[in-house]
Amino acid sequence: MARLKRSGPESQAEPAGALSPAGLRTFFRIADAWRLSVAERRAAFGNIAKQTLYNWRRQPDSARLTDDQLDRLSYLFGIYKALHIIFPRPEQADTWLRRPNAAPPFGGKPAAELLFSGKMEDLARVRRYLDGARSPW
């Protein structure tokens, strides 16, 4: 499956793997801001092997993510963006994941517990919740 990369009025098909290096660099910056553990970082990609994660960190330019992994990154990037729209201070946005949350999807637990379950549906659930919170109508 090809993904589209837009630059100017025309667009060209680009293989999904070509997006991997930039996506990984962005992911690791977000993961550092969120202070994610190795286990949480692995779960974000669907519970990949530790060595794979380490290899991607060291050499993002040689990584080729699957469509599933790129979709996971898309959810995480959307969550990051939504948090930075909702909260005026970056430290508020970046620590939201760790604070207990009484909203229905979280049941009093921090969002990180749901977000890093390893299930794509849970990434989507957190993204939908935040999208609703930032634009309720």
DSSP file (Angstrom, degrees, kcal/mol; ACC not computed):
  #  RESIDUE AA STRUCTURE BP1 BP2  ACC     N-H-->O    O-->H-N    N-H-->O    O-->H-N    TCO  KAPPA ALPHA  PHI   PSI    X-CA   Y-CA   Z-CA
    1    1 A M              0   0    0      0, 0.0    15,-0.7     0, 0.0     2,-0.3   0.000 360.0 360.0 360.0 133.8    0.0    0.0    0.0
    2    2 A A  E     -A   15   0A   0     13,-0.2     2,-0.3    14,-0.1    11,-0.0  -0.758 360.0-148.0 -99.2 145.5    1.4    3.4   -0.9
    3    3 A R  E     -A   14   0A   0     11,-2.4    11,-3.4    -2,-0.3     2,-0.4  -0.792  20.9-117.0-105.8 153.9    0.9    6.5    1.2
    4    4 A L  E     -A   13   0A   0     -2,-0.3     2,-0.5     9,-0.2     9,-0.2  -0.759  19.8-164.1 -96.1 136.8    0.6   10.0   -0.3
    5    5 A K  E     -A   12   0A   0      7,-2.1     7,-1.7    -2,-0.4     2,-0.5  -0.983  14.1-150.3-115.2 125.3    3.1   12.7    0.4
    6    6 A R  E     +A   11   0A   0     -2,-0.5     2,-0.3     5,-0.2     5,-0.2  -0.815  26.0 160.3-101.4 132.4    1.9   16.1   -0.5
    7    7 A S        -     0   0    0      3,-1.3     3,-0.4    -2,-0.5    -2,-0.1  -0.816  66.5 -30.5-147.6 106.5    4.2   18.9   -1.6
    8    8 A G  S    S-     0   0    0     -2,-0.3    -1,-0.2     1,-0.2     0, 0.0  -0.385 110.5 -37.9  78.6-163.8    2.7   21.7   -3.5
    9    9 A P  S    S+     0   0    0      0, 0.0     2,-0.2     0, 0.0    -1,-0.2   0.810 124.7  64.6 -69.6 -29.6   -0.4   21.2   -5.7
   10   10 A E        -     0   0    0     -3,-0.4    -3,-1.3    -4,-0.0     2,-0.3  -0.591  69.4-156.1 -92.2 158.3    0.7   17.8   -7.0
   11   11 A S  E     -A    6   0A   0     -2,-0.2     2,-0.4    -5,-0.2    -5,-0.2  -0.939   2.1-157.6-129.7 155.1    1.1   14.7   -4.9
   12   12 A Q  E     -A    5   0A   0     -7,-1.7    -7,-2.1    -2,-0.3     2,-0.2  -0.967  25.7-108.2-131.9 148.8    3.2   11.6   -5.4
   13   13 A A  E     -A    4   0A   0     -2,-0.4    -9,-0.2    -9,-0.2   -11,-0.0  -0.550  36.4-171.8 -73.9 138.2    2.9    8.1   -4.1
   14   14 A E  E     -A    3   0A   0    -11,-3.4   -11,-2.4    -2,-0.2     5,-0.1  -0.999  27.9-109.8-132.9 131.8    5.5    7.3   -1.5
   15   15 A P  E >   -A    2   0A   0      0, 0.0     3,-1.5     0, 0.0     4,-0.5  -0.287  28.1-121.3 -59.0 144.2    6.1    3.9    0.0
   16   16 A A  G >  S+     0   0    0    -15,-0.7     3,-1.6     1,-0.3     4,-0.4   0.858 110.1  62.0 -55.3 -38.5    5.1    3.6    3.7
   17   17 A G  G >  S+     0   0    0      1,-0.3     3,-1.2     2,-0.2    48,-0.3   0.762  90.7  67.3 -62.1 -25.7    8.7    2.7    4.7
   18   18 A A  G <  S+     0   0    0     -3,-1.5     4,-0.3     1,-0.3    -1,-0.3   0.725  96.9  55.0 -68.7 -20.0   10.0    6.0    3.4
   19   19 A L  G <> S+     0   0    0     -3,-1.6     4,-2.2    -4,-0.5    -1,-0.3   0.587  86.0  89.2 -84.3 -11.4    8.1    7.8    6.2
   20   20 A S  H <> S+     0   0    0     -3,-1.2     4,-2.9    -4,-0.4     5,-0.3   0.901  80.4  51.0 -58.9 -51.1    9.7    5.6    8.9
   21   21 A P  H  > S+     0   0    0      0, 0.0     4,-2.4     0, 0.0    -1,-0.2   0.935 115.2  41.6 -57.8 -48.7   12.9    7.6    9.7
   22   22 A A  H  > S+     0   0    0     -4,-0.3     4,-2.2     1,-0.2     5,-0.2   0.909 115.5  51.6 -64.6 -40.9   11.1   10.9   10.2
   23   23 A G  H  X S+     0   0    0     -4,-2.2     4,-2.6     1,-0.2    -1,-0.2   0.903 110.9  47.7 -61.8 -42.0    8.3    9.2   12.1
   24   24 A L  H  X S+     0   0    0     -4,-2.9     4,-2.7     2,-0.2     5,-0.2   0.915 109.8  51.4 -67.8 -42.6   10.7    7.5   14.4
   25   25 A R  H  X S+     0   0    0     -4,-2.4     4,-1.6    -5,-0.3    -1,-0.2   0.923 113.5  45.8 -60.2 -42.4   12.7   10.6   15.2
   26   26 A T  H  X S+     0   0    0     -4,-2.2     4,-2.3     2,-0.2    -2,-0.2   0.924 111.1  52.9 -65.3 -44.4    9.4   12.4   16.1
   27   27 A F  H  X S+     0   0    0     -4,-2.6     4,-3.3     1,-0.2     5,-0.2   0.929 108.1  49.9 -56.8 -47.1    8.2    9.4   18.2
   28   28 A F  H  X S+     0   0    0     -4,-2.7     4,-1.8     1,-0.2    -1,-0.2   0.837 109.4  51.7 -66.8 -31.3   11.4    9.4   20.2
   29   29 A R  H  X S+     0   0    0     -4,-1.6     4,-2.1    -5,-0.2    -1,-0.2   0.921 114.1  43.7 -66.9 -42.5   11.2   13.1   20.9
   30   30 A I  H  X S+     0   0    0     -4,-2.3     4,-2.7     2,-0.2     5,-0.2   0.929 111.9  53.1 -66.5 -44.7    7.6   12.7   22.1
   31   31 A A  H  X>S+     0   0    0     -4,-3.3     5,-2.6     1,-0.2     4,-0.5   0.870 110.2  48.6 -59.3 -37.5    8.5    9.6   24.1
   32   32 A D  H ><5S+     0   0    0     -4,-1.8     3,-0.6    -5,-0.2    -1,-0.2   0.916 111.0  49.4 -68.1 -42.6   11.3   11.5   25.8
   33   33 A A  H 3<5S+     0   0    0     -4,-2.1    -2,-0.2     1,-0.2    -1,-0.2   0.886 115.6  43.7 -62.9 -38.2    8.9   14.5   26.6
   34   34 A W  H 3<5S-     0   0    0     -4,-2.7    -1,-0.2    -5,-0.1    -2,-0.2   0.529 107.9-129.9 -82.4  -6.8    6.4   12.0   28.0
   35   35 A R  T <<5 -     0   0    0     -3,-0.6    -3,-0.2    -4,-0.5     2,-0.2   0.924  37.3-172.4  56.1  48.7    9.1   10.1   29.9
   36   36 A L      < -     0   0    0     -5,-2.6    -1,-0.2    -6,-0.1     2,-0.1  -0.466  18.4-126.3 -73.6 141.1    7.9    6.8   28.5
   37   37 A S     >  -     0   0    0     -2,-0.2     4,-2.3     1,-0.1     5,-0.2  -0.298  29.3-103.8 -74.0 168.4    9.5    3.6   29.8
   38   38 A V  H  > S+     0   0    0      1,-0.2     4,-2.5     2,-0.2     5,-0.2   0.910 124.4  53.2 -60.1 -42.0   11.0    1.1   27.5
   39   39 A A  H  > S+     0   0    0      1,-0.2     4,-2.4     2,-0.2    -1,-0.2   0.898 109.5  47.7 -61.7 -40.8    8.0   -1.1   28.0
   40   40 A E  H  > S+     0   0    0      2,-0.2     4,-1.9     1,-0.2    -1,-0.2   0.888 111.2  50.9 -68.0 -38.5    5.6    1.8   27.1
   41   41 A R  H  X S+     0   0    0     -4,-2.3     4,-0.7     2,-0.2    -2,-0.2   0.910 112.0  47.1 -64.6 -41.7    7.7    2.6   24.0
   42   42 A R  H ><>S+     0   0    0     -4,-2.5     5,-1.6     1,-0.2     6,-1.4   0.916 110.9  51.9 -64.6 -42.9    7.5   -1.1   22.9
   43   43 A A  H ><5S+     0   0    0     -4,-2.4     3,-2.1     1,-0.3    -1,-0.2   0.835  97.9  66.1 -64.1 -33.5    3.8   -1.2   23.6
   44   44 A A  H 3<5S+     0   0    0     -4,-1.9    -1,-0.3     1,-0.3    -2,-0.2   0.814 106.4  43.0 -57.7 -29.7    3.2    1.9   21.4
   45   45 A F  T <<5S-     0   0    0     -3,-1.0    -1,-0.3    -4,-0.7    -2,-0.2   0.244 135.6 -85.2 -99.5  10.9    4.4   -0.2   18.4
   46   46 A G  T < 5S-     0   0    0     -3,-2.1    -3,-0.2     2,-0.1    -2,-0.1   0.802  83.3 -54.9  90.0  31.4    2.4   -3.3   19.4
   47   47 A N  S   <S-     0   0    0     -5,-1.6    -4,-0.2    -8,-0.1    -5,-0.1   0.951  78.0-176.9  66.4  54.7    4.9   -4.8   21.8
   48   48 A I        -     0   0    0     -6,-1.4    -1,-0.1    -7,-0.1    -2,-0.1  -0.275  36.5 -81.5 -72.6 166.4    7.9   -5.0   19.5
   49   49 A A     >  -     0   0    0      1,-0.1     4,-1.9    -7,-0.0     5,-0.1  -0.367  33.7-122.1 -68.7 148.5   11.2   -6.6   20.7
   50   50 A K  H  > S+     0   0    0      1,-0.2     4,-2.6     2,-0.2     5,-0.2   0.910 112.9  54.7 -56.8 -43.6   13.5   -4.4   22.9
   51   51 A Q  H  > S+     0   0    0      1,-0.2     4,-2.6     2,-0.2    -1,-0.2   0.871 105.1  52.9 -62.0 -37.0   16.4   -4.9   20.4
   52   52 A T  H  > S+     0   0    0      2,-0.2     4,-2.5     1,-0.2    -1,-0.2   0.934 109.7  48.7 -62.3 -45.5   14.2   -3.6   17.5
   53   53 A L  H  X S+     0   0    0     -4,-1.9     4,-2.1     1,-0.2    -2,-0.2   0.925 112.3  48.3 -60.1 -45.5   13.4   -0.5   19.6
   54   54 A Y  H  X S+     0   0    0     -4,-2.6     4,-2.3     1,-0.2    -1,-0.2   0.904 111.3  50.4 -63.0 -41.4   17.1    0.1   20.3
   55   55 A N  H  X S+     0   0    0     -4,-2.6     4,-3.0     1,-0.2    -1,-0.2   0.909 110.0  50.1 -62.6 -42.3   18.0   -0.4   16.7
   56   56 A W  H  < S+     0   0    0     -4,-2.5    -1,-0.2     1,-0.2    -2,-0.2   0.880 110.5  50.2 -64.1 -37.3   15.4    2.1   15.6
   57   57 A R  H  < S+     0   0    0     -4,-2.1    -2,-0.2    -5,-0.2    -1,-0.2   0.919 117.0  40.0 -66.6 -42.9   16.6    4.6   18.1
   58   58 A R  H  < S+     0   0    0     -4,-2.3    -2,-0.2     1,-0.2    -1,-0.2   0.879 133.1  19.8 -73.7 -39.2   20.2    4.2   17.0
   59   59 A Q    ><  +     0   0    0     -4,-3.0     3,-1.5    -5,-0.2     4,-0.4  -0.543  62.7 160.0-135.0  68.6   19.6    4.0   13.2
   60   60 A P  G >  S+     0   0    0      0, 0.0     3,-1.1     0, 0.0   -36,-0.1   0.805  73.7  66.3 -61.8 -27.3   16.2    5.5   12.3
   61   61 A D  G 3  S+     0   0    0      1,-0.3   -39,-0.1    -3,-0.1   -41,-0.1   0.724 101.6  47.5 -69.0 -19.0   17.2    5.9    8.7
   62   62 A S  G <  S+     0   0    0     -3,-1.5    -1,-0.3    -7,-0.2     2,-0.2   0.469  91.3 105.5 -98.1  -1.3   17.5    2.1    8.2
   63   63 A A    <   -     0   0    0     -3,-1.1     2,-0.4    -4,-0.4   -43,-0.1  -0.495  48.4-167.6 -79.9 146.7   14.1    1.4    9.8
   64   64 A R        -     0   0    0     -2,-0.2   -47,-0.1   -44,-0.1     2,-0.1  -0.872  13.3-157.1-134.3 100.7   11.1    0.4    7.7
   65   65 A L        -     0   0    0     -2,-0.4   -45,-0.1   -48,-0.3   -46,-0.1  -0.413  16.5-118.3 -77.7 152.1    7.9    0.5    9.7
   66   66 A T     >  -     0   0    0     -2,-0.1     4,-2.3     1,-0.1     5,-0.2  -0.348  30.7-104.4 -78.4 167.5    4.8   -1.5    8.7
   67   67 A D  H  > S+     0   0    0      1,-0.2     4,-2.4     2,-0.2     5,-0.2   0.895 123.8  54.9 -59.4 -39.4    1.5    0.2    7.9
   68   68 A D  H  > S+     0   0    0      1,-0.2     4,-2.1     2,-0.2    -1,-0.2   0.925 109.0  46.8 -59.1 -46.1    0.3   -0.9   11.3
   69   69 A Q  H  > S+     0   0    0      1,-0.2     4,-2.1     2,-0.2    -1,-0.2   0.874 111.3  51.0 -67.4 -37.2    3.2    0.8   13.1
   70   70 A L  H  X S+     0   0    0     -4,-2.3     4,-2.1     2,-0.2    -1,-0.2   0.881 108.6  52.4 -66.5 -37.0    2.8    3.9   11.0
   71   71 A D  H  X S+     0   0    0     -4,-2.4     4,-2.0     2,-0.2    -2,-0.2   0.905 107.8  51.9 -63.1 -40.6   -0.9    4.0   11.9
   72   72 A R  H  X S+     0   0    0     -4,-2.1     4,-2.4     1,-0.2    -2,-0.2   0.917 108.7  50.5 -60.9 -43.8    0.1    3.7   15.6
   73   73 A L  H  X S+     0   0    0     -4,-2.1     4,-3.0     1,-0.2     5,-0.2   0.904 106.3  55.8 -60.9 -40.8    2.4    6.7   15.2
   74   74 A S  H  X S+     0   0    0     -4,-2.1     4,-2.1     1,-0.2    -1,-0.2   0.914 108.2  47.5 -58.8 -43.9   -0.3    8.7   13.6
   75   75 A Y  H  X S+     0   0    0     -4,-2.0     4,-2.3     2,-0.2    -1,-0.2   0.939 113.1  48.5 -61.9 -46.4   -2.5    8.1   16.7
   76   76 A L  H  X S+     0   0    0     -4,-2.4     4,-2.6     1,-0.2    -2,-0.2   0.893 110.9  49.9 -63.1 -40.0    0.3    9.1   19.0
   77   77 A F  H  X S+     0   0    0     -4,-3.0     4,-2.5     1,-0.2    -1,-0.2   0.895 111.1  49.9 -66.1 -38.4    1.1   12.2   17.1
   78   78 A G  H  X S+     0   0    0     -4,-2.1     4,-2.6    -5,-0.2    -2,-0.2   0.879 110.6  49.9 -65.6 -37.9   -2.6   13.2   17.1
   79   79 A I  H  X S+     0   0    0     -4,-2.3     4,-2.5     2,-0.2    -2,-0.2   0.929 111.0  49.2 -64.8 -46.0   -2.7   12.6   20.9
   80   80 A Y  H  X S+     0   0    0     -4,-2.6     4,-1.8     1,-0.2    -2,-0.2   0.934 113.2  46.7 -59.0 -47.4    0.4   14.7   21.4
   81   81 A K  H  X S+     0   0    0     -4,-2.5     4,-1.1     1,-0.2    -2,-0.2   0.922 111.4  51.0 -62.1 -45.5   -1.0   17.6   19.3
   82   82 A A  H >X S+     0   0    0     -4,-2.6     4,-2.6     1,-0.2     3,-0.6   0.912 109.1  51.2 -60.1 -43.2   -4.4   17.4   21.0
   83   83 A L  H 3X S+     0   0    0     -4,-2.5     4,-2.5     1,-0.2    -1,-0.2   0.885 109.3  50.3 -61.9 -38.2   -2.8   17.7   24.4
   84   84 A H  H 3< S+     0   0    0     -4,-1.8    -1,-0.2     1,-0.2    -2,-0.2   0.660 112.0  48.1 -77.9 -14.5   -0.8   20.7   23.4
   85   85 A I  H << S+     0   0    0     -4,-1.1    -2,-0.2    -3,-0.6    -1,-0.2   0.849 114.7  45.2 -83.6 -41.6   -3.9   22.4   22.1
   86   86 A I  H  < S+     0   0    0     -4,-2.6    -2,-0.2    -5,-0.2    -3,-0.2   0.906 111.6  53.7 -69.4 -43.6   -5.9   21.6   25.2
   87   87 A F     <  -     0   0    0     -4,-2.5     6,-0.1    -5,-0.2    -1,-0.1  -0.807  68.5-151.2-102.7 132.6   -3.3   22.6   27.8
   88   88 A P  S    S+     0   0    0      0, 0.0    -1,-0.1     0, 0.0    -4,-0.0   0.769  82.3  57.2 -72.4 -25.5   -1.6   26.1   27.6
   89   89 A R  S >> S-     0   0    0      1,-0.1     4,-1.8     0, 0.0     3,-1.0  -0.911  78.2-136.6-111.4 133.1    1.7   24.9   29.2
   90   90 A P  H 3> S+     0   0    0      0, 0.0     4,-2.8     0, 0.0     5,-0.2   0.840 104.4  57.3 -54.5 -37.0    3.8   22.1   27.6
   91   91 A E  H 3> S+     0   0    0      1,-0.2     4,-1.1     2,-0.2     5,-0.1   0.845 105.5  51.4 -66.8 -30.7    4.5   20.5   31.0
   92   92 A Q  H <> S+     0   0    0     -3,-1.0     4,-0.9     2,-0.2     3,-0.3   0.935 112.8  45.4 -66.0 -45.9    0.7   20.2   31.6
   93   93 A A  H >< S+     0   0    0     -4,-1.8     3,-0.5     1,-0.2     4,-0.4   0.908 113.8  48.6 -63.0 -42.9    0.3   18.5   28.3
   94   94 A D  H 3< S+     0   0    0     -4,-2.8    -1,-0.2     1,-0.2    -2,-0.2   0.676 114.2  44.6 -77.7 -16.6    3.2   16.2   28.7
   95   95 A T  H >X S+     0   0    0     -4,-1.1     3,-1.4    -3,-0.3     4,-0.7   0.500  85.5  92.6-102.2  -4.8    2.3   15.0   32.2
   96   96 A W  G X< S+     0   0    0     -4,-0.9     3,-1.1    -3,-0.5    15,-0.5   0.860  77.8  63.4 -55.4 -38.5   -1.4   14.5   31.5
   97   97 A L  G 34 S+     0   0    0     -4,-0.4    15,-2.4     1,-0.2    16,-0.3   0.772 104.3  46.8 -58.7 -27.8   -0.8   10.8   30.7
   98   98 A R  G <4 S+     0   0    0     -3,-1.4    -1,-0.2    12,-0.2    -2,-0.2   0.569  91.4  94.3 -94.9 -11.1    0.4   10.1   34.2
   99   99 A R  S << S-     0   0    0     -3,-1.1    12,-0.6    -4,-0.7    13,-0.1  -0.626  85.7-103.1 -86.3 140.2   -2.4   11.8   36.2
  100  100 A P  B     -B  110   0B   0      0, 0.0     2,-0.4     0, 0.0     9,-0.2  -0.305  38.9-157.7 -56.6 143.0   -5.4    9.8   37.4
  101  101 A N        -     0   0    0      8,-0.8     7,-2.3     5,-0.1     8,-0.4  -0.980  19.9-165.2-134.9 121.0   -8.4   10.5   35.1
  102  102 A A        +     0   0    0     -2,-0.4     5,-0.1     6,-0.2    -1,-0.1   0.499  52.8 120.3 -83.1  -4.0  -12.1   10.0   36.1
  103  103 A A  S >> S-     0   0    0      1,-0.1     3,-1.9     3,-0.1     4,-1.6  -0.255  79.8-103.7 -60.9 150.2  -13.4   10.2   32.5
  104  104 A P  T 34 S+     0   0    0      0, 0.0    -1,-0.1     0, 0.0     3,-0.1   0.804 116.5  54.3 -49.6 -41.1  -15.2    7.1   31.4
  105  105 A P  T 34 S+     0   0    0      0, 0.0    21,-0.1     0, 0.0    -2,-0.1   0.783 116.0  39.5 -67.4 -19.3  -12.5    5.6   29.2
  106  106 A F  T X4 S-     0   0    0     -3,-1.9     3,-1.8    20,-0.0    -5,-0.1   0.692  84.6-149.7-106.3 -21.5  -10.0    5.7   32.0
  107  107 A G  T 3< S-     0   0    0     -4,-1.6    -5,-0.2     1,-0.3    -4,-0.1   0.834  75.3 -49.0  56.5  37.7  -11.9    4.7   35.1
  108  108 A G  T 3  S+     0   0    0     -7,-2.3    -1,-0.3    -5,-0.4    -6,-0.2   0.390 115.8 112.5  85.6  -4.3   -9.8    6.8   37.5
  109  109 A K  S <  S-     0   0    0     -3,-1.8    -8,-0.8    -8,-0.4    -1,-0.3  -0.609  78.5 -88.7 -97.2 159.8   -6.5    5.5   36.2
  110  110 A P  B >>  -B  100   0B   0      0, 0.0     3,-1.4     0, 0.0     4,-0.6  -0.368  34.0-120.5 -64.0 147.2   -3.9    7.4   34.3
  111  111 A A  H >> S+     0   0    0    -12,-0.6     4,-3.2   -15,-0.5     3,-0.6   0.792 107.6  73.0 -58.9 -28.8   -4.4    7.5   30.5
  112  112 A A  H 3> S+     0   0    0    -15,-2.4     4,-2.3     1,-0.2    -1,-0.3   0.838  88.9  60.2 -57.6 -33.5   -1.0    5.9   30.1
  113  113 A E  H <4 S+     0   0    0     -3,-1.4    -1,-0.2   -16,-0.3    -2,-0.2   0.897 114.8  33.8 -62.7 -39.4   -2.4    2.6   31.3
  114  114 A L  H X< S+     0   0    0     -4,-0.6     3,-1.4    -3,-0.6     5,-0.3   0.901 116.5  55.5 -78.6 -44.4   -4.9    2.5   28.5
  115  115 A L  H 3< S+     0   0    0     -4,-3.2     3,-0.4     1,-0.3    -2,-0.2   0.842 112.4  41.3 -60.1 -36.8   -2.7    4.2   25.9
  116  116 A F  T 3< S+     0   0    0     -4,-2.3    -1,-0.3    -5,-0.2    -2,-0.1  -0.150  75.3 112.6-109.8  38.9    0.2    1.7   26.3
  117  117 A S  S <  S-     0   0    0     -3,-1.4    -1,-0.2     2,-0.2    -2,-0.1   0.673  88.3-116.2 -76.1 -18.6   -1.8   -1.5   26.5
  118  118 A G  S    S+     0   0    0     -3,-0.4     2,-0.4     1,-0.3    -2,-0.1   0.315  78.7 120.2  96.7  -6.4   -0.4   -2.6   23.2
  119  119 A K    >>  -     0   0    0     -5,-0.3     4,-1.3     1,-0.1     3,-0.5  -0.788  59.5-146.8 -97.3 132.1   -3.8   -2.5   21.4
  120  120 A M  H 3> S+     0   0    0     -2,-0.4     4,-2.3     1,-0.2     3,-0.2   0.873  99.2  61.8 -61.3 -37.3   -4.4   -0.2   18.5
  121  121 A E  H 3> S+     0   0    0      1,-0.2     4,-2.3     2,-0.2    -1,-0.2   0.851 100.7  53.4 -59.6 -34.4   -8.0    0.2   19.6
  122  122 A D  H <> S+     0   0    0     -3,-0.5     4,-2.1     2,-0.2    -1,-0.2   0.869 106.7  51.3 -70.6 -35.2   -6.9    1.8   22.9
  123  123 A L  H  X S+     0   0    0     -4,-1.3     4,-2.2    -3,-0.2    -2,-0.2   0.933 112.3  47.4 -61.5 -44.8   -4.7    4.3   21.0
  124  124 A A  H  X S+     0   0    0     -4,-2.3     4,-2.8     1,-0.2    -2,-0.2   0.883 109.2  54.2 -63.6 -38.9   -7.8    5.2   18.9
  125  125 A R  H  X S+     0   0    0     -4,-2.3     4,-2.2     2,-0.2    -1,-0.2   0.915 110.3  45.1 -63.6 -44.1   -9.9    5.4   22.0
  126  126 A V  H  X S+     0   0    0     -4,-2.1     4,-2.4     2,-0.2     5,-0.2   0.907 113.2  51.5 -66.4 -40.7   -7.6    7.9   23.7
  127  127 A R  H  X S+     0   0    0     -4,-2.2     4,-2.6     2,-0.2    -2,-0.2   0.929 110.6  47.8 -61.8 -45.6   -7.3    9.9   20.5
  128  128 A R  H  X S+     0   0    0     -4,-2.8     4,-2.3     1,-0.2    -1,-0.2   0.909 110.7  52.3 -62.4 -41.5  -11.1   10.1   20.1
  129  129 A Y  H  X S+     0   0    0     -4,-2.2     4,-2.0     1,-0.2    -2,-0.2   0.940 113.0  43.4 -58.7 -48.6  -11.5   11.2   23.7
  130  130 A L  H  X S+     0   0    0     -4,-2.4     4,-2.0     2,-0.2    -2,-0.2   0.877 110.8  54.3 -69.2 -37.4   -9.0   14.0   23.3
  131  131 A D  H  X S+     0   0    0     -4,-2.6     4,-1.2     1,-0.2    -1,-0.2   0.908 111.5  46.5 -61.6 -39.5  -10.4   15.1   20.0
  132  132 A G  H  < S+     0   0    0     -4,-2.3    -2,-0.2     1,-0.2    -1,-0.2   0.867 110.7  53.0 -67.6 -36.6  -13.8   15.3   21.7
  133  133 A A  H  < S+     0   0    0     -4,-2.0    -2,-0.2     1,-0.2    -1,-0.2   0.822 111.0  45.5 -70.0 -31.3  -12.3   17.2   24.6
  134  134 A R  H  < S+     0   0    0     -4,-2.0    -1,-0.2     1,-0.3    -2,-0.2   0.706 129.7  21.9 -88.4 -18.2  -10.7   19.9   22.4
  135  135 A S     <  +     0   0    0     -4,-1.2    -1,-0.3    -5,-0.2    -2,-0.1  -0.579  68.9 177.9-145.2  78.9  -13.7   20.4   20.2
  136  136 A P              0   0    0      0, 0.0    -4,-0.1     0, 0.0    -3,-0.1   0.584 360.0 360.0 -66.5 -11.4  -16.9   19.3   22.0
  137  137 A W              0   0    0     -5,-0.0    -5,-0.1     0, 0.0    -2,-0.0   0.386 360.0 360.0-138.9 360.0  -19.3   20.4   19.3
